[in-house]
Amino acid sequence: MSTVPTLYSICFDYIRTHTGEITSLEGIPFNPIIENLIEYLFTSKIQLNQSILSVIPHSHSKALRTANLIWTRLSFNTPDLIMFSVLKTIKRDMPRFITHLNIGATDLCDDDIYLLSGCTNLKALCFEFNQNITDRTVSYIATMTLNISNGRGLPYLEELNFNHVKGITDKSLKFFGKMKYISCLFLSGTQVTADVAKAYLVSQGFQFTPLLVSHWPLPGGPIVSNIKLEELITYVSFMDSVPTINRKVFQTNHSKSIDIERLAFKRASLASTKKRTSSNPIEEKRPFKQQRMVINDFYNMVEAEFADDA
C-alpha cells in the first residue's frame, strides 16, 4: 500500500528539485524544511546550485546564525589558493550564507578585507597564522562592524582569532575596543604586549580568559567545515580568476610553543545582553540607518585613524 505524501514531503520535494528556479523562500519554516534542504544540498550527490545559497539568507538570516550549522562554515587554510578570487566568489554568489570563515595561512592581505563587507551574517573570523595582514586589517574590520547599511558590514561578528599573526601590534587594541559585539578575541603569538592588552581590554569590558576555546582549533585539530561548498568555491574562483602578481605566503611553524603566553579575552557582548533583556529581534537593535559606504570610505576612515596616531 502506497504512503500518502504529507504536506511537508510535498513542499520539501518541490523545493529540492527546483533550487535553480526559486527566487524566494519567504513563509517557509526554517525548521524543518529549510534546515533539511540545506543538509540535503551538501550531503547528497546533487549538483550544487549557488543561487539557492543567496535566496535562503534573504528570508532566514537570523535562523542561519542561531542554528550553528556545519554547512555555513568555511575553512580555507592553504597557501595554494588566490584568496582575492575566493573572497570575490563568496561576495558575488553567497555572502550572507556564511557564518564562520577561516582564512588563516593563505595569501590574504590587508587590501582584500573589504571583500568581506557583504558577509553580513558572519559570526566568527579566523586569521590564525596569516603573516600577510597587519593592524590595518583590524581597523578595516572595526569600521565594517560600526558602519552598517544596505546589506554591507559585519554587524553580527562575535569572534576574532589573530593567534600567531605577527602583524598585529598594540595599535590594534583601540580598534578591538570599538567593536561592541565582539565577545571572543584571540591574540596569542602576536606582537601585542600582554600587560598592555590585559589592562586596556579589561577596561573595555573584556575578561582575560587564557583557556578560552576558539571555534577554529590549531592546525592539525578537528576543523569542521563545509567541504562540498569549499570545493565549489575553489573551482569557481579558479575558473573566474585573472592572472595576478603572486603574493608571498610566509610559512609559520604551526606547533604550539610553551614560551608563548596565551592571550584570549571574553566578554558578554551587547548583542547577547539585549537578547536576554528584550523580546525584540537583534536586527531591530543594529544601526542600519547609516548612509551607504563604499570601499574608499572604509579606507579613508582608517587612514584618518592612523594619521591621528602619527
Secondary structure by P-SEA (a helix, b strand, c coil): ccccccaaaaaaaaaaacccccccccccccccaaaaaaaaaccccccccaaaaaaaacccaaaaaaaccccccccccccccaaaaaaaaaaccccccccbbbbccccccccccccccccccccbbbbcccccccaaaaaaaaaaacccccccccccccbbbbcccccccccaaaaaaacccccbbbbccccccaaaaaaaaaaaccccccccccccccccccccccaaaaaaaaaaaaaacccccbbbbbbbcccccccccbbbbbcccaaaaaaaccccccccccccccccccaaaaaaaaaaaaaaac
